[in-house]
Amino acid sequence: LGEMQSLAQGVGDLKKTLSNVKTRGILGEIQLGAILTEILSPEQYEENIATKKGSKAFVEYAVKIPSGEDETIYLPIDAKFPLDADSDLKDAYESGKQEMVTQAAKTLISRVKQDAKNIRDKYLDPPNTTDFAIMFLPFEGLYAELVNRGLVEILQREYRVNLAGPS
């Protein structure tokens, strides 16, 4: 019983930590950084770089792509973690009420579309960057939810942003 109470307290602490938007963002950024360090050499990407000329907006990661003689273009990758909207959708599924599911799904989709728009507007600057960016989602369940709702095509077509999950 004592171990169960200790575990419950630990879960509660984690929930409090993840309720902070900045902390969630850092968690997604750390996970994305760990993945990139496993598959790329340090010379193949940059951290916290302004990919758009004249901008003060720094993308978390940008993969360097050789382009001609001694020239590089960047592929911006930004981690997003809309935990509150995702949690609301999961709660709506558990309630079994279709109207709650519909509203929570609309909220999540709207949030992800806004994130995609921000990524496009802040980080895309062809020919200095690719003409698309990547939005990294740190949980497979969230990634699968958005794929199932058809957001892959919508985000690519409307915002030039591709979704990626941990795998």
Residue pairs with C-beta under 8 A, 6 or more apart in sequence:
17 23
18 24
18 27
18 83
24 81
24 83
25 79
25 80
25 81
27 81
27 138
28 79
28 80
28 81
28 136
28 137
28 138
29 60
29 79
31 79
31 136
31 138
31 166
32 60
32 61
32 77
32 79
32 136
32 138
33 47
33 60
33 61
35 166
36 45
36 61
36 63
36 77
40 63
43 64
44 63
44 64
45 61
45 62
45 63
45 64
46 61
46 62
46 64
46 74
47 60
47 61
48 58
48 59
48 60
49 58
49 59
49 62
49 74
50 56
50 57
50 58
50 59
51 59
51 62
51 74
51 76
51 123
51 124
51 125
51 128
51 129
52 122
52 123
52 124
52 125
52 128
52 129
53 125
53 128
55 122
55 123
55 125
57 122
57 123
59 76
59 77
59 78
59 119
59 122
59 123
59 133
60 77
60 78
60 79
61 76
61 77
61 78
62 74
62 75
62 76
62 77
62 123
62 129
63 74
63 75
63 77
64 72
64 73
64 74
65 72
65 73
65 74
65 75
65 130
66 72
67 73
67 127
73 126
73 127
73 128
73 129
73 130
74 128
74 129
74 130
75 129
75 130
75 132
75 133
75 134
76 119
76 123
76 124
76 129
76 130
76 133
76 134
77 133
77 134
77 136
77 164
78 115
78 119
78 123
78 133
78 134
78 135
78 136
79 135
79 136
79 137
79 138
80 112
80 115
80 135
80 136
80 137
81 137
81 138
81 139
82 108
82 111
82 112
82 115
82 142
85 104
85 107
85 108
85 111
85 112
86 108
86 139
86 141
86 142
86 145
88 104
88 107
88 108
89 101
89 104
89 105
89 107
89 108
89 145
91 100
91 104
92 100
92 101
92 103
92 104
92 105
93 101
95 101
105 149
108 145
108 146
109 146
109 149
109 151
112 135
112 146
112 151
112 155
113 151
113 154
113 155
113 158
113 159
115 135
116 135
116 155
116 158
116 159
116 161
117 159
119 133
119 135
119 159
119 161
120 133
120 159
120 160
120 161
123 129
123 133
124 130
124 131
124 132
124 133
124 160
131 160
132 156
132 160
132 161
132 162
133 160
133 161
133 162
134 161
134 162
134 163
134 164
135 155
135 161
135 162
135 163
135 164
136 164
136 165
137 143
137 146
137 163
137 164
137 165
138 165
138 166
139 165
139 166
140 165
140 166
140 167
142 165
143 163
143 164
143 165
143 166
144 165
146 152
146 163
147 163
151 163
152 162
152 163
155 161
155 162
155 163
156 162
